[in-house]
Amino acid sequence: MTVMDTFDLTGKVALVTGGSRGIGRAIAQALGEAGAAVAVTARTEDAAEQAAVELRGAGIRSFGIALEVSDAADVERAVIAVSEQFGEIDVLVNNAGISIGGAALEVDDQVWRDVMATNLDGVWFCSRAVARRMSTRGGGTIVNIGSMSAEIVNQPRWQISYLTSKAAVHQLTKGLAAEWAPLGIRVNAIAPGYIHTDMSPVYEPQYKPWCVDPAPMKRAGEPHELGPAVVFLASAASSFMTGSIVTIDGGFTLH
């Protein structure tokens, strides 16, 4: 086996939550290009299926399914459906997440609950559901999408619930990695910095001095720049890694 062979995901089945747009969509594309069959989820069937259609158009075997990651029963349903459609899941990417701004003394309690339910509970429910099945057949890989916001406080937009949820995702990653290593399940995470998507106006004048200028590379990342790292963590190329948090932020957290 050559070094490049270790990145090959041919014959593997991957599930990417929140895979219909932005970062999740780019990750789904990367996993598919590495050879995996890719199931993508979104909160609506239409959004999930549209992404799957695009992936199939690129020659990637894909399946779209609606999923509310904060609902444990819905997670179980989706995992069963993907397994019946494609076979057992070898790679889980917990990407689904939300960010709702608001000053800590002003933000509504429901915002806190909604962000935690999606960003943290969703990772837990999906990881548990998939790991139960992985554990019966020798293991698999889980890649969580954390954030550099687990270590810094983003400004000028306050978002206390998001910061807290991503810090928890990083610690959850480490805890599950330690507990599930004997089962053959590796759990790692990436911690993106500011990524340029339709939902992230990092280059707008009011945000650029805070989000772009402080980074040594003087730019935001693009979604496709995260895909290769996820392929690495999902594949045998990272066979001796578990519990790691890989920061991809253009150097933002160096200062």
N, C-alpha and C positions, 0 to 999 in steps of 0.2 A: 504493500500500500504506500503510495506516495503522499507527500504532505498535502497536496491538493485534494487527494481522495478523502482525506479525513473531514473535509468540509461538505462532502456529498450527502444529500438527504434523500436520494432516490429510494423510493419504496416506503418512506416515512409518511405519517399522517400528522399534520399540524393543525391546531386550533388557535386562531387569533381573535381575541375578544376586542370589540370596538375596531373592527378591521375594515370598515367601509370607507374611511377617509383619513386624510392626514397621516400621522405617524403609523397608525395601524395598517392602513392601506399599503404604505411603502414596505412595511415589514412583511405583510402577506406576499407581496410581489417578490421580495428577496428570497423568502423561504421556498416559494414556488420555482423560482429560477434555479435554486439549489437542488431541485428535484422532488420536493415534497408535494403531496396533495394537500390543499389548504382549505379548511373551513373557516369562514369569516362570519362574525356576528355583528349585529347592530340592534338598536332598539326596535327598528321596524323591519319587517320582512322585505319591503321594497328596497331599502337602502342596502341590506345585506346581499340581496340577490343581484342588484346592480353591480356591486363590487365583484361578485362572483362571475358575472357575465364578462366584465372587463378582464378579469384574470384568465378566464377560459379563452378569451380572444387573444391572449398572449401565449396560449399553448399550455396553460397551467390547469391541472385538474382541480376544480374548485366547487365549493358548495356554500350557499348563503343561508343563514338561519337567524331568525329573530331571537334575541335573548335579553332578559333583564338580569344582569349579573348580581344585583342586590337581593334577588329572590332565590333562595337555596333550592326550592322545588323546581323552578324554571331552569336552573343550572343543571340539575340532574337530568331533566328532560332533554336539554340540548346535548349534553354529553352522550346520552344514549342514542340520540338521533344521528349525531356525527359518526359514532362508532358503527351504527348500522349502515350508514351510507358509504363510508370509506374504510372501515376497519378501526381497530383500537388506536387511540391517540398516543403518539410517540412524543410530540412536542406541544406544550401549552405555552402560549404567550399571553400573559395577563396585561393587556394594554388599555382596556376600557377605563375611562376616568373622566372626571369633570372638575372644573375650577370655577368657583363663584366668588367674586371679590366682595369685600366689605370690611370696614373697621371692626375690631373685636368687640367694642362696646356698643356697636350699632347693628351688627348682623343678626338676622333672625335665627332662632334656634333650629328652625327647619332646614336652613342652609347647612348648618353643622351636620345635622343628621343625614341629609341627602349626600353630602360630599363623602362622609365616612362610609355610608352604605355602599356607594359605588366604588370608591377608591380603595377601601380597605376590606369591607365585608365581601365585595365582589372578588377580590384576589383570593381571599380565604375560601369562599365557597367553591370557586372554580378549581383552585389547587387541590382541595380536599376531594372533590368529586372525581377529578382525573387521576389523582394519586392513588385512590382506592383501587382503580382498575390497573394502573401501572404496576402497583405492588404485587399483583397476582401473576405478572408475566415478566419479571426481571428488571423493571425500571423504565426510565424515560427522562426527559429533560423539561424543566419549567423555567421560563424566562419572564421575570416581572419587569414592568416598566415603572421604575421609580422616578426620581428627579433630583437634580442638584438642589432643589428647594427643600430636600430633606436636611440639608446642611447650612443653608443660607436663608436669609429673610428677603424675599423679593420686594423691590420698591420701584416705583412709587405706589403700585397697586397692592393694597393690603389683602391678604387671603389666608387668614390663620388656619382655617379648616384644611385647606390644601396642603400647607406646610406640614401640619401635624399628620395628615393621612399618609403623605409620602415618607416621612420619617418612620412611621409605623410599617409601611411596606418594606423598607430596607431591613428593619429588625425582623419582620416576619420571614423575609427571605433567608436570613441567617439562621433563624430558629428552625425552619423547616428543612434547611440544608443539613443541619446537624442531625435532626431526628430521622430524616428519610434516607440518609446516605447508606445505611445498611440494607435498604430496600432496592438500591440501585437507581434511586431518583436523585438527580442533580438539580439544585435550585440556585439560580443566579439572577442578577438584575442588571439593567443598565440605568444610568442616571443622566438623562439628557439635560443639556442646558437650554437656552432659548432656541427654539426651532421655528423656522419660518413656515407657517401654514396659513390657510384662509382665516383661521380662528385666532391667530397670534400676530397682531399688528406691530411687530417689534421694530419696524423701520419707520413708524409714524413719528413725527417730530417730538411728541411728548414722551415717547418711550425710548427712543434711540439713545439718549444720553445715559439711561439707566441700564438698558438691556443689551446694547450692542457695543457702545464705545468702551466700556470697562474691560471687555474681553481682549486678550492679547491678539487674537486673530482678527479682531475688528469686524466681525460679521456674525450673523446668526447661522445656525446649522440648517440644512435642508433635510426633509424627512428621509430621503433615500440614503443619507449618510449614516443612518442608524441601522439599516438593514443588514449590512455585512457583520456588524458586531453581534446582532441577534443570531445570525446564521452560525457564527463562531460558537456562541454559547449553547446553541441548540444541537450542535454536531459533535462528532468524536474529536474534532480539533481541540476542544476544551475538556477532554476526558478527565483531567486531573484537577478541574476547577469545580468547586461548589461553595456556596455562601459568599461569593464575590459580588461586589458592586462596581461596575465598570462605568466611570464617569466620561461622558462625551459632551463637552461643553465649550470647546474652543479656547480652553484655558481660563474661563470666567472665574472659577473658584480658586485660582492660584493667588489672587490678591487678597 
